[in-house]
Amino acid sequence: MASAGKANKANKAKQPGKAKARKPRKAGTAVKARSAAPRHRHSVYVIELSPEVLQEAKFRRANPDYDVTKPCVYVGMTGLTPEQRFANHRKGVKSNRYAHQYGLRLLPRLYAVYNPMPYRAAQEMEVELAIGLREEGYGVWQA
């Protein structure tokens, strides 16, 4: 009899068009709705830093080709809005030291065109944007 039971299970698995029955859900559990398109909720942002940041030797070493006619900036990425993230930097919440101590204002003209985007794209864009701004002569800090 044991072999007959195994044969029946094997035949059921081979039959096309038969889907395996799902276990019933527990009462009170919610089903997460999936959207057709992925949510693009991450952003890159640029904060203008006070020129006083140039007193920091570490910042100067990171920007040997700094053009004094360009501002110093902090480049970051976030799952919040850039405005919310900047407010957090100002309050010292999960803040970069330079953004907290020297942050003046957001510079949306340098980043708004890229937002929003998926997480991985934001990770890559943060680095690319920092490199591009540094090549243009900006003093850049990107953690």
Rosetta blueprint (number, residue, H / E / L):
1 M L
2 A H
3 S H
4 A H
5 G H
6 K H
7 A H
8 N H
9 K H
10 A H
11 N H
12 K H
13 A H
14 K H
15 Q L
16 P L
17 G L
18 K L
19 A L
20 K L
21 A L
22 R L
23 K L
24 P L
25 R L
26 K L
27 A L
28 G L
29 T L
30 A L
31 V L
32 K L
33 A L
34 R L
35 S L
36 A L
37 A L
38 P L
39 R L
40 H L
41 R L
42 H E
43 S E
44 V E
45 Y E
46 V E
47 I E
48 E E
49 L E
50 S L
51 P H
52 E H
53 V H
54 L H
55 Q H
56 E L
57 A H
58 K H
59 F H
60 R H
61 R H
62 A H
63 N L
64 P L
65 D L
66 Y L
67 D L
68 V L
69 T L
70 K L
71 P L
72 C E
73 V E
74 Y E
75 V E
76 G E
77 M E
78 T E
79 G L
80 L L
81 T L
82 P H
83 E H
84 Q H
85 R H
86 F H
87 A H
88 N H
89 H H
90 R H
91 K H
92 G L
93 V L
94 K L
95 S L
96 N L
97 R H
98 Y H
99 A H
100 H H
101 Q H
102 Y H
103 G E
104 L E
105 R E
106 L E
107 L L
108 P H
109 R H
110 L H
111 Y L
112 A H
113 V H
114 Y H
115 N L
116 P L
117 M E
118 P L
119 Y H
120 R H
121 A H
122 A H
123 Q H
124 E H
125 M H
126 E H
127 V H
128 E H
129 L H
130 A H
131 I H
132 G H
133 L H
134 R H
135 E H
136 E L
137 G L
138 Y L
139 G E
140 V E
141 W E
142 Q L
143 A L
